[in-house]
Every structure is written in structure tokens, then in C-alpha cells.
Amino acid sequence: EAGVAQSPRYKIIEKRQSVAFWCNPISGHATLYWYQQILGQGPKLLIQFQNNGVVDDSQLPKDRFSAERLKGVDSTLKIQPAKLEDSAVYLCASSTLGFSGRTREQYFGPGTRLTVT
Amino acid sequence: KNQVEQSPQSLIILEGKNCTLQCNYTVSPFSNLRWYKQDTGRGPVSLTIMTFSENTKSNGRYTATLDADTKQSSLHITASQLSDSASYICVVSAGYGGSQGNLIFGKGTKLSVKP
């Protein structure tokens, strides 16, 4: 089974530039997550999709971050304009839809390391 | 406030030795607790998931314990190998009925295994 794919793996941009990350979840996984992981910290959820609808985007800085999941499969996360504090690894994860009482496993991609200079 | 605290922050051990990583949490309502291994430059990979009724769960040389009364969990690694060098992240899910709920991540323990 292919895992979660992300691209690019690394990106270096200057502040105020824009950047986009792409994620392809595991086939059949209805739920997709974007996380931000700053060096030395655990991942922080930015946005959660279920199919092509947003379930939770409470921690997404909406003035500069946007995400979409057209057709309920691939997803893109965009930052415009980038700030120095956006330097982090952006992880994408996917999981199946869980039934009541079942614990759903999240499968993570390798991440995109963003450096904003 | 829901929080997950891990200790130690970092740990260096010799190959072949055992070690135990700690996780304390204040999360309500508690749904499940997960341990992830994150190699440098890779995404986290799940090691174990434990619900409220489970006290211990093993995955090869990894054994996780959960004390829901004291809200503590530990991850014990037996006969460490160089490939165990990674960050180990404790994650607690808040929610009802085993649903995904809100995942609260610890900052991780960085383990280095030396030859």
C-alpha cells in the first residue's frame, strides 16, 4: 500500500513570498490533516478535511494560510505572504472514516521542510 | 487546558540498553493515547494506541503502559538498537466513543542510541 505522498520535500523562500505544498493521501482515506511542526515541538493541527469539507480549521491563520481539497482526494496548503515564523515542517496525514467506538489511525507523510529567510 | 508533557526532553543510551520514556497528560475527556516514532526528516509512525481500558500494549521491543488514574504513560524500549534513534511523541486524543476528537501532541523525547 502506498503511503501519504508530499511535495516538495524542501522549500526555501524569502519572507513575503508565497508557497504551496501538495499532499496525496492513502487511497480510500476520507480524512486528511495538515500539521505544522516547528523544530523541537510536536505537530500542531492546522486543518482537517473529511472528504472535501472542512471539519476543523480553528488553528489555521486564515489571513495568510489557505487549504483546499478539491474532489476529496489531493490537497494543497498555501501560505501567502510567508513570514519568518512560518519556518517549519508541514506534515500531511490521512485516515479512514471511523465508526463509533473505533480508533482511527493516522498515517503521516514525510513532510515538507519550509525555510523562510 | 489540555496538555501533554513528556520527559526527558532528550536521552542518550548505549546500544543494547533499555530505556523508559515518560508522558503525563491532562486531557479531558480522554479517548486514547498513542506513541509515535519520528525519524529525522520523516513523518511520525504509530507504535501503539491504547484506550482507557488498556494498561499495556507491546509492539516488538516497544512496550507502552497506561495508568488512567494517574494520567501517566510510559514507553519502554528493550535492547535498544541504533535504529531506535528518533524522537518519540506521546499523543492524547480527546473525545467521546473512541472518535478522532482533538489530538494533543507532546513535544517529544529525542533518543540517541550510541554504539
Interface residues (C-beta under 8 A of the other chain):
Chain A: V4 T31 G40 Q41 G42 P43 K44 L45 D56 L91 A93 S95 G98 S100 G101 R102 T103 R104 E105 Q106 Y107 F108 G109 P110 G111 R113
Chain B: V4 S31 N32 G41 R42 G43 P44 V45 S46 I49 T51 I89 V91 S93 G97 G98 S99 Q100 N102 L103 F105 G106 K107 G108
